[in-house]
């Protein structure tokens, strides 16, 4: 069976159920932004829009379990499992299902699975782009607060980031550490030409924000 609007809308509604009670940094609005951005990139990169839409709606269905276990469950791997069950009733071509599952598995920043299809590369870029720029700054502070860490600043950020450890979900984390450890590097991770162009603009905005942020913390502004 080919993907049609009816299937896409049904999958969208089923996916929404996994975001009831989700934190603000990974709620349904994040999914909608990623989907819109992925579609815009896909049109320029000549990708399959139907695969993009389904993969985008499903990419974070495992996120709630990861947040509840404070990172012990990989939301991308869990998402593949959940997506398989959601898509099963539609009898889609196996190649389509495998591509969607590949998109979900490889969209995560912190795992070893590399995006290989153009659709997977686009979803990866769209998801990462939502973590930088103005919206990225807002989500950074939401994530830090939800994790119970020092939401603003600890004073040890530059020292901790040199240890090359992931401090997410720990008391040592802060919005500024997340910027140094992850967000500052996102621009260089883009996989598509369109993604790289968007990332450059968002990155520059974010850098200026955190430069100002640190100066205000130190009383220099």
Residue pairs with C-beta under 8 A, 6 or more apart in sequence:
1 7
1 90
1 91
1 92
1 93
2 92
2 93
3 50
3 51
3 54
3 92
3 96
7 54
7 90
7 92
8 50
8 53
8 54
8 57
11 54
11 57
11 58
11 86
11 87
12 57
14 86
15 31
15 57
15 58
15 61
15 86
16 28
18 60
18 61
18 62
18 63
18 64
18 82
19 26
19 27
19 28
19 31
19 60
19 63
19 64
21 64
22 28
22 63
22 64
22 67
23 67
23 142
23 143
23 146
24 139
24 142
24 146
25 139
25 140
25 142
25 143
25 146
26 60
26 63
26 64
26 67
26 143
30 60
30 130
30 139
31 56
31 57
31 59
31 60
33 130
33 135
34 56
34 59
34 123
34 126
34 127
34 130
35 52
35 53
35 56
35 57
35 126
37 126
37 129
37 130
37 198
38 52
38 53
38 55
38 56
38 122
38 123
38 125
38 126
39 49
39 52
39 53
39 56
40 194
41 47
41 122
41 125
41 126
41 192
41 194
41 195
41 198
42 48
42 49
42 52
42 119
42 122
43 49
44 193
44 194
45 118
45 122
45 192
45 193
45 194
46 118
47 118
47 119
47 122
48 99
48 119
51 96
51 99
51 100
51 103
51 119
52 103
52 119
52 122
52 123
54 87
54 100
55 99
55 100
55 103
55 104
55 107
55 119
55 120
55 123
56 123
56 126
58 79
58 82
58 83
58 86
58 87
58 100
58 104
59 76
59 79
59 103
59 104
59 107
59 123
59 127
60 75
60 79
61 78
61 79
61 82
61 83
61 86
62 73
62 74
62 75
62 76
62 77
62 78
62 79
62 80
62 81
62 82
63 75
63 79
65 73
65 75
65 78
66 72
66 73
66 74
66 75
66 78
67 146
70 147
70 169
71 168
71 169
74 108
74 111
75 108
76 104
76 105
76 106
76 107
76 108
76 111
76 113
77 105
77 111
79 104
79 105
80 101
80 104
80 105
83 100
83 101
83 104
84 97
84 101
87 97
87 100
99 117
99 119
99 120
102 115
102 116
102 117
102 120
103 115
103 117
103 119
103 120
103 123
104 123
105 113
106 113
106 114
106 115
106 116
106 120
106 123
106 124
107 115
107 120
107 123
107 124
107 127
109 128
109 131
109 182
109 186
109 189
110 166
115 121
115 123
115 124
115 191
118 192
121 191
121 192
121 195
122 191
122 192
122 195
124 191
125 190
125 191
125 192
125 194
125 195
125 198
125 199
126 195
128 186
128 189
128 190
128 195
128 199
129 186
129 190
129 195
129 198
129 199
129 202
130 136
130 139
131 139
131 140
131 182
131 183
131 186
132 183
132 186
132 187
132 199
132 202
132 203
132 206
133 201
133 202
133 203
133 205
133 206
134 202
134 205
134 206
134 209
136 183
136 186
136 202
136 206
137 206
137 209
137 210
140 175
140 178
140 179
140 183
141 151
141 175
143 168
143 175
143 178
144 150
144 151
144 152
144 173
144 174
144 175
144 178
145 151
147 168
147 169
147 170
147 173
148 171
149 167
149 169
149 170
149 171
149 172
149 173
149 174
150 171
150 172
150 173
150 174
151 174
151 175
152 174
152 175
152 176
152 217
153 174
153 175
153 176
153 214
153 217
154 160
154 172
154 174
154 176
154 177
156 172
157 174
157 176
157 177
157 180
158 180
160 167
160 172
160 177
160 181
161 177
161 180
161 181
166 181
167 173
167 177
167 181
168 178
176 210
176 213
176 214
179 206
179 210
183 206
184 206
184 207
186 199
186 203
187 196
187 199
187 200
187 202
187 203
190 196
190 199
212 221
215 221
